[in-house]
Amino acid sequence: MNEHPVLDDPDQSRAQDPSSVVDLRAAGEALLEEARSTGRGRAVRAVVRQPGQSLVLLGLPAGGGLPEHDAPGPASLLCLSGRVVLSSNGTSWALPTGTARVIPTSRHDVTAAVDSVCLLTLSLPDS
């Protein structure tokens, strides 16, 4: 299973105009509310897209997250608010507010311990 729960999410296509400035705090709170109201366990929005890179904002209500998946390329996760747990191959890393970590290239998942907003940075091959 090589699907990526963020890249394959239809809401991810809602990227901002590249000339705009994004208020990550306000957008994150809106995504968190959307995730709570839909019951999907997450809401996502691409906030920056350019050749080779995407920044994706994640609203993750407590208990929600990203199911196990493969990384599409080099990636990192920054917890903007709340606390998430990144797990891979039996190892877990707690990411409280203001912390970041490289995402393992092996299969991994992310679970929100509390209501959380994260910024996912993806380095993607130019296509």
N, C-alpha and C positions, 0 to 999 in steps of 0.2 A: 504494500500500500504506500504509494509515493505522493499521495495527495497532501497538500498543505492547507490547513484549516483557515488560514488568513488569505492566501493567494486565491483559493477557490471560493471564497466568500463573495457573493454578488455585491454586498454593501461596500466592499473594499474599493470598488471602482469610483467611489465618490471623492475623488481627489480634488483638492483646491486648485484654483487658478494659480499657476506658478508665480505670478507677480504679487500674490497676496501674502500677508503675514497671518499666521495661524495662532490664535490664542489657545494653547494646548490645555490650559486649566479649564476654560469654559467648554471647549470641544470634548474634553475627557469627561466632564460631569454630564454633558448631554448624552454621550455614548453610554455611560454607566446607567443613566435613567432609562435609555432605550433598551439596554440589555435586561434590566429588571422587568420592564413592562412586557417585553416579548417572551421572556422565560427561556431564551436561547442559551444563556450562560455566557454570552459575549456579544459585543457589538464592535465593529471595526470600521476604520475610515483611513484611507491613504491621505496623509496630509502633505507629503512631498513625493513627487515622482519625477525622476529624471533618468536618462540613460544610465543603466548600471546600478541605480539606487532607488529604494523606496523607504520612506518613513511611514509607519502605520501605527495609528493610535488605537489602543485596545481599552474598552470599558469592560471590566470583569467583575460581576457581582460576586460576593462571598460564595465559594463552592463552584463557581464557574471557571472557565479557562479554555485552554486549547488541548484537545485530545492528543495522544501520542502520534507523532508524525516525523518525517524526515525534514531536515533543513534544505531549502532550495539552493543554498550557497552560504557564504559567510554572513553571520547575523549576530546581533547583540540585543539585549533586552534591558531597558531602563525602567525602573519602577518610579513613577512620578508621584503616586499616592497609594496608600494602603500597604499590603504585603502579599507577595506572591511566592510560590515555591516552584522552581525549575527542577525537573527530575530527568535523569538519563542513566540507564544501565545500573539501577540500584543506588545511585548517588543523588542526593538532593541538595539544593542551595536555596536558602531563604533570602529573598530580596525585599528588604523593607524600603520604605520611602527614601528616595534619593540615592539608591544603589543601582549598580549595573553589572552585567556579566556577559561574557561571550557565550553564545549558545553552542552547545556541543554539536558536532557534525553527525553524531549518532542519533538514533531515534530518541525523542524527548517529548515531554509534555509540560504544561504550565497550569497551575491551579491557584486560584485566588483564595488566600486564607481569610481575608476580609475584603470588603468592597475596594477595588483597586483600579488604577488607571496606569497603563504602561505604554511606552514607546518602543516599538520594534523597528530596528534598522536592518534592512536586507540589502545585501550587495548581490545584484543579479547580473547574469551575462547580458550584454547588449543584444537586442534582437531586432 
